[in-house]
Amino acid sequence: MRKSKKRVPIPPVVRALLEKQRAAFRKQFSREPEPTDPIFFDPNCPYPKPVSQQQQDGVEQEILAAMANVGIDPAIMYAFRKTGRIVTAHNQQFLSKEELTEWQDAVEEYYSTIDARKIV
């Protein structure tokens, strides 16, 4: 079964980031990226290779630190770590029912864990 493509509007700041990545790809590999090439690639590799898990973990930690600095609800941070998504009122319409349920379950899991700790 073939998945249907979704069209998701991209905010200007994200569009600028993606264009910056595309320009970096062209500079590093002297060609346009193919659909199967990674958007975020290892800059130390001579061929288009996705960033390592260690690099991804570093980015995730930076995002979590920024979330903590602005006072984001810890349940949202937990759900981000668990699902890899940040769901908002503006973007939830672009998620599948399963993706949205996964996010909501993660938020509820956080609160149920906190409530369980208070009982003990």
C-alpha positions as CSV (number, residue, x, y, z in Angstrom):
1,M,0.0,0.0,0.0
2,R,1.4,3.4,-1.0
3,K,1.3,6.3,1.4
4,S,-0.3,9.4,0.2
5,K,1.7,12.6,0.3
6,K,0.7,15.3,2.7
7,R,1.1,19.0,2.1
8,V,2.1,20.8,5.2
9,P,2.6,24.6,5.2
10,I,6.1,25.5,6.2
11,P,6.7,28.6,8.3
12,P,9.2,31.1,6.9
13,V,11.8,30.4,9.5
14,V,11.7,26.6,8.7
15,R,11.8,27.3,5.0
16,A,14.9,29.5,5.5
17,L,16.6,26.7,7.5
18,L,15.7,24.1,4.8
19,E,17.1,26.4,2.1
20,K,20.3,26.8,4.1
21,Q,20.6,23.1,4.4
22,R,20.1,22.7,0.7
23,A,22.8,25.3,-0.1
24,A,25.2,23.5,2.3
25,F,24.4,20.2,0.5
26,R,25.1,21.7,-2.9
27,K,28.4,23.2,-1.6
28,Q,29.5,19.9,0.0
29,F,28.5,17.5,-2.7
30,S,28.5,19.7,-5.8
31,R,25.0,18.6,-6.8
32,E,21.3,19.1,-6.0
33,P,20.0,16.8,-3.3
34,E,18.0,13.8,-4.4
35,P,14.7,12.9,-2.7
36,T,16.4,10.1,-0.8
37,D,19.3,12.3,0.5
38,P,19.2,13.3,4.1
39,I,18.2,16.9,4.9
40,F,20.5,17.0,7.9
41,F,23.7,15.3,6.8
42,D,27.1,14.6,8.5
43,P,29.3,17.4,7.3
44,N,32.5,15.3,7.9
45,C,31.4,12.5,5.6
46,P,32.4,12.6,1.9
47,Y,29.0,11.2,0.8
48,P,25.4,12.2,2.0
49,K,25.0,10.4,5.3
50,P,22.4,11.3,7.9
51,V,23.8,12.8,11.1
52,S,24.8,10.3,13.7
53,Q,22.7,9.4,16.6
54,Q,25.1,11.2,18.8
55,Q,24.6,14.4,16.8
56,Q,20.8,13.9,16.9
57,D,21.0,13.5,20.6
58,G,22.9,16.8,20.9
59,V,20.3,18.6,18.9
60,E,17.5,17.1,21.1
61,Q,19.3,18.2,24.2
62,E,19.6,21.7,22.9
63,I,15.8,21.8,22.1
64,L,15.0,20.4,25.6
65,A,17.2,23.0,27.2
66,A,15.5,25.8,25.3
67,M,12.1,24.4,26.2
68,A,13.1,24.4,29.9
69,N,14.5,27.9,29.7
70,V,11.2,29.3,28.5
71,G,9.1,27.3,31.0
72,I,7.5,24.7,28.7
73,D,5.3,22.2,30.6
74,P,7.4,19.2,31.5
75,A,4.7,16.9,30.1
76,I,5.3,18.5,26.7
77,M,9.0,18.0,27.0
78,Y,8.4,14.3,27.9
79,A,6.1,13.8,24.9
80,F,8.7,15.4,22.7
81,R,11.4,13.0,23.9
82,K,9.1,10.1,23.5
83,T,7.6,10.9,20.1
84,G,10.1,13.2,18.5
85,R,7.3,15.7,17.8
86,I,6.2,19.1,19.2
87,V,2.4,19.2,18.7
88,T,0.6,22.5,18.8
89,A,-2.9,23.7,18.0
90,H,-1.5,25.0,14.7
91,N,0.2,21.7,13.5
92,Q,-1.9,19.0,15.0
93,Q,-4.2,19.0,12.0
94,F,-1.4,17.6,9.9
95,L,-0.8,14.6,12.0
96,S,-2.5,11.3,11.4
97,K,-4.9,10.0,14.1
98,E,-2.3,7.5,15.2
99,E,0.4,10.2,15.5
100,L,-1.9,12.5,17.5
101,T,-2.9,9.6,19.8
102,E,0.7,8.7,20.4
103,W,1.4,12.3,21.4
104,Q,-1.6,12.5,23.7
105,D,-0.8,9.1,25.3
106,A,2.7,10.4,26.0
107,V,1.4,13.5,27.7
108,E,-1.1,11.4,29.8
109,E,1.7,9.0,30.7
110,Y,3.8,11.8,32.1
111,Y,0.9,13.0,34.3
112,S,0.0,9.5,35.4
113,T,3.6,9.0,36.4
114,I,3.7,12.2,38.4
115,D,0.4,11.4,40.1
116,A,1.7,7.9,41.0
117,R,4.8,9.5,42.7
118,K,2.6,11.8,44.8
119,I,0.7,8.8,46.2
120,V,3.9,7.0,47.4
